[in-house]
């Protein structure tokens, strides 16, 4: 069973902040839960990996596509603090992955002025009660609660209403000036979801998201969901992976690098939040042992709060100012 992912870690680490800031600041910061099969409504014992053919590559040239080895920072729990007249931003990386709802257009404009690209995060496969559009979901759209998180529920990816809401989120990303989107929780089929979701449902859903992002000139990422990489690789432009070293599965995600597309890779070492030992850093950064297959990945070492602190594989430690 996979370890708790981003959403769980963020809420454990930032509970006090969540209470103060409220649900409106976006409690759904990366919801992919561990694989848990053994029932009839989802889980990786619910059938073999998909064997369908790869989706066709869109016949469109986007204004921007990220590259292998691009540098990045991810901050989701709290919005960045960045003055509109700022002359620099910490860290001096190429790409910032930040929350769609809590990030202001002014922050995105400033990042662009400083020569940065912006990937906007939102949950595509789960209902979160604290988001601005949460009242648009219908009871029939929702399945089981995510294990351990009352109120958070898997979504029926084939629902026309769910698709309409996600269309609004993608359009919001375009309106705010995001360069790409990081849609989370497209792997409900790996969990006890209560909706009989299948891997093919996720493949079809990613195809739908691509049909929305391409006309808006937005790059599209795949969050985790290694089982469907062969099918969706032609329509996505990057991977956001959590803990492939921890799970000894980086080889699965190296298919992106082989295709000339980056893997934005996150690990959560014990002791993160202060400078890590060289041995710890090498464990997650060297392309050997549990990290075999991670060559060419854009790796960041983060603490569980996913705040402004980050350490890179060269040993540099940076902290982005957050609200």
N, C-alpha and C positions, 0 to 999 in steps of 0.2 A: 504494500500500500504506500502510495506516494506521501511524503510529508506535507504538512499544511503549507499552503501556498501564500502568495502575497497578501491577499485579503485578510487571512487569519492572523498572519504575523503583524500586519499593520494595526489591527484592532487590539491585539494583545498588548503591543508596545505603546499604543497611543490612546488607551481608554480614557485617561483623564482629559486629554485634549478633545476627544470626541464628545464627552459629556458637556464640555464648555462650549464647543463650537456647534454641537447639534448635528442632527442627521443631514441638514442641508449642505454641509461641507463634503458630503460624499463618503458614506461608509463603505461603498463597494469598490475597494481599491485592489482588485485582483482576486477573483473568487475561485480559481480553479482548485477543486478539492481532490483529495486522493482517490485513486481508482478503487472502487469497491463493488465487486460483482456479486453474483450469487443469488440474484432475484430476477424477476421477470420485467423489470422496468428500467433497466440500465445497468451499467457496470461492465468491466472488460471481460467478464465471463458470458456476456450476452451475445456472443457470436464472434466469428473470425475477423481479422483486420480486413478493411475494404480492399477489393481487388479490381474496382472499376478503373477505367482508363483516365489518364490525366485530363483535366479540363483544358479547353483550348486557350491559348494565350491571346489576351485582348490585342486588337490591332490598333493600338494607341501609343503614342509617345508622350510620356508624362514630363512635366517641367523639371521634376526632381525625383531621383531615385537614390536611396542611400547606397553606399559602397561597402564592400568587405573592409574591415579594420577601421571604419569610421568610429570616432570617439563619441562618447555620450554620457549623459547623466539622467537618472530617473528620480522624480520627486512626486509623490502622490498624496501623502497624508495631509500636507498643508501647502497652500499656494506659495510660489516664490515671492520674495521681496525684491523688486527691481525698479528703481526709479526710471521715469521716462527719459531722463537726460543722462542716464548711466553711460559711461564710456567703456565699461568692461563688465564681464560677468564671470563669476567663479562657479565651476571650473571653466577654463577656456577650451571647451570641447565643441564639436561640430553640431551635436543634436541634443535637444532636451525633450524627454518624454514626460509630459505633465497632464494633469487632469482636465478633461474637456469642460466640465461645468464650473470648476472653481477658479480656473485661469482666466484672466481678463484679456480682452483684445489688446489693451495697451501693453500688457506684458509680452504678448506675442509680437506686436509691432516692434517693441524695443529689442527683443531677441533677433528679429529679422534685421533691424538696423545694425546690430552688432555682428551680422554675418552668420547667425545660427539658424538651423532648421528646427521645426517644432512638430513633434508627434503627439497627438492628443488621445489620451486614454479614455475609454468608456467601457462599461460592461454591456456586452451584446447578447449574452445568453442567460442573464439572471435578472430577476426583479429585485430592485433595491427600494425600500420604502422612503428613503430620504432624498431621492433625486427630483428635480423640478418637474419632470414629466411622469412621475410615478402614478399619478391618478388616471393616466390614460390606459393603463393595463386593465384587462378584464380577468375575472376569476378563472375563466376557461383557458386563459393563456398560461396559467401557472401550474406547476407540478409540486413535488415535494420540497420542503424546506431544505436548504443546505445544512448538512450535518453540523450541529453545534451553533447555528446562527438563526435564531427565531426571526421570522419575518423575511428572510432571504429565500427566494424560491427559484427553482429552475424554470426556464421558459420554453414553451412549445415553439421551436424554431420555424416550423411551417405555418404558424398563425399569421394571417394577413394583418391582424392588428399589431402583432409584434413587429412585423416587417415595416409597417407604417411608422411606428415609433422609432425604429432604428434608422429609417430614412430621415426622420427629423433630426436625429443625433448627427448623422453624417452631414446633413445640410448645415447644422450648427457649426460643425468643424470647418466647413467651407466658409461660412460667414465670418467666423473668428479669425480666419487666415491661417489655420493649421496647414502644414505641408503633408501630413499623413495621419493615419489613425491606427490606434492599438486597441482593437476590439477584444475584450476578454470573455472567458467562459463559453467558448464555442465547443467545448468538449464535454457537455453534459452526458453524452452517451457513455462516458467512462465512470459515471456515478449513478447512485440510486436516485433517479430523477422523477419517477412517478408518471412519466409521459411516454414511456417506451421509445425514447430517442435512440437513433442508430447513428453509426458513423456516416452513413449516406445523408442523413438529415443535416449533419454538420457540413458536409461537402457542399450540399445544395445551398445552405445558408451562406457559406463563404462566397459561393458564386453570386448569390444575390447581393451581398455587400460589395463585391467587385463591380457589379452593374451600377451601383450608386456612386462609388468613389471615382471610377474612371472618368465620367463626365465632369466631375468637379476637380479633376487634376490632383487628386489625393492619392498618395501611396498607401498601400494596404498591408498590414502585418498579420501574421498568424501567431497567436499566443499558445505556447505549449502544443498540445494535440499532435504529438509526433506520429500517431497512427495514420493520419490523413495527409501527411506531407506529400507523398507521391501523387495524389490526386489534385491538390490545390497549389502546388509549387508554381505552376505556370501563371497563376493569377495573383500571387502575393509577392511582395517586394522585400520583405524582411521577416525574420523570426524574432520574437521576444520569448526567451526561454528562461525558466526558473529551475535552478538546481540540477542540471543534467550531470554535473560532477557528483553531487550527493547521491543521485540515482544511477550513476554509471551508465548513462545512455546518451552521451554527447555524440557518438557515432550517428545516431538517428538524425540529429539536427545538422550534421555536417553536410547533408544534401543541399542545404541552402548555399554554403560556401562553394560547393562544387558547381553550383549554378550561377556563381558570381553575385550572390545576394548575402547580406550580412546577417549574422546571428548576434543579437543584442542579449547578452548572457548575464544573468544575475545569480550570485551565490550569497548565502547568509552565514558566514563563518561564526563560530563561537568567539566572542571577544570583539566583534565588529562594533564600531563606534569610537575606537581608538586604534592607533597604528598596530597592525598585525605583525606577528613574527614572520620571518622570512620563510620558515617551514610551512606555516599555515598558508601564506600567499602562494607558495609553489604548489601546494596541494591542489589549489583551484585554478592555477594559471598555467602549469606545465602540461604539455600535451602527452601525458603518460599516466599510467595507473588508472584511477577512476576518471581522470580527465582526458583519457585517450579519445581522440576525435574532436577535441576542442580547438585544434589549430586554426587560427584565423578568426576566432570568435572575438567580439568586442565585449570583454568581461569587466563587470563592475562587482566589487565586494561591498555589500551594504549591510546595515543593521536592520533589525526586524521592523523598526518603525518606518523604514523607507523615507527618512527625512533628508536633510541636505548633506549628510555625511556620506563620503564615498572614498574608497581606496582602489587604486588601479594596480595592474599587474607589474608596473614599473616601480611600485612602492610609494608613489606619490599619494598623499592624503589631502583631500579638499573638502570644504564645507560651503554649500550654497545657502545664502540667507533665505529663511522662510518665515511666513507669518505665524 
